[in-house]
Amino acid sequence: MKHLLFISLLLLAPILKGQEFLESLDEALTVSSADGEWRADVSGLIDLELYAAEMQPLGLLETDDELFFNPRLTLMLDLQMTEHWRAHMQMRTDRGFDPGFAPDGQTRLDEYFVEWKALESDLINMRAGKFATAFGAWTPRRLSWDNPFITAPAAYSDMLPVVDNAARPLAGLAGRRNNPEIRNTWVPIIWGPSYATGASIFGRTEHLDYALEVKNAALSSRPGAWDGVQNGWDSTTYSGRFGWRPAAEWNFGTSFSHGPYLLEESQPTMPAGRSYRDYDQTTFGVDAGYAHGPWQIWAELMTSRFEVPNVGGVRVTSGFIEAKRKLGAATWLAARWNQSWFGDIPGTSREWDRDGWRFDLALGHRLTRQIQAKLQYSIAERTGHDQEGDHLFAGQITVRF
């Protein structure tokens, strides 16, 4: 923990000196027409992250190092053309979409879409491109500036012993949970914000909102499968969310998703006469949010069923409750409890993974309007013989422009 604090302070000192430059840069990156018919805005985030984890690391962190440094540059371009048309692009340079998955660094176009507002009201909107899933309620606060924590909830990041690249015998599923060192072949319920390619229709009224989308990949699909231009549409997935806001403080929602989750490369291993597209992931979820005074509280519960070749259907239920408490104008404390339960392997009385929990605690502070820092500690535990790491320390400095 002392190492995290020391390195964070070293990185923060030169950034603070450039505060005036950041404010002027923010203004210079916005242009618009004199009549207000169009507007272009370039914005971005610089994230400096440091992780100290036990092996095997928790969540979507891929490293064997005791300390892992993860810098990230996120650039976003927003174009507004009249009141009815909008375009958005998000490009990132980092060490992988999730820390450590590309240790030598990579640059990607994570998100791009065009949006049309059909009416003067917000009732009907259409979007096409590559964008975050409508499932659940976590994705609106996925970016580092909006997330009270450094990591995502367990349902969006914990790897499950379901593989998407091959059909394995029944014994393979039964024993896989004891080999977390091969978890880079596994998938979570939802891979972070799931920037798959597709189209959606969404809208809202005073108390209701909805979003329906068709995408080229399942919720659990890995980032390499999200680009519809490169990977096609063989795994068409349908998802959506319906929300209800009975009062300003409350927000409730229910979500669903259904579609094939296996990769095309798994086809040679499929049972005779079966296609990789025959095996679906079906997920249902509910969410709730509350905000009043210094408190913000979010909760989600979801259940997902994977149809596994040579095995049958296996089910996982996962949820979290997250609370953020402001400790003044610029400081907050956040806590999150994550819990997962696993069903039995068909035809047996043995769970296909170990039930578990994870507790996340984060302290954050906004040093200026454009700079913030966070520290996080996570502890986790699973039933039985648990071979994954139980502790994670993380620090993050974010600069917004």
Buried (B, 14 or more C-beta within 10 A) or exposed (E): EEEBEEBBEEBBEEBEEBBEEBBEBBEEBEEEEEEEEEBBBBBBBBBBBBBBBBEBBBBBBBBEEEEBBBBBBBBBBBBBBEEEEBBBBBBBEBBBBBBBBBBEEEEBEBBBBBBEBEEEEEBEBBBBBBBBBBBBBBBEBBBBBEBBBBBBBBBBBBBBBBBBBBBBEBEBBBEBBEBBEEBEBBBBBBBBBBBBBBBBBBBBEEEEBBBBBBBBBBBBBBBEBBBBEEBBEBBBBEBBBBBEBEEEBEBBBEBBBBBBBBBBEBBEBBEEEEBBBEBBBBBBBBBBBBBEEEEBBBBBBBBBBBBBBBBEEBBBBBBBBBBBBBEEEEEBBBBBBBBBBBBEBEEEEEBBBBBBBBBBBBBBBBBBEBBBBBBBBBEBEBEEEBBBBBEBBBBBBBBBB
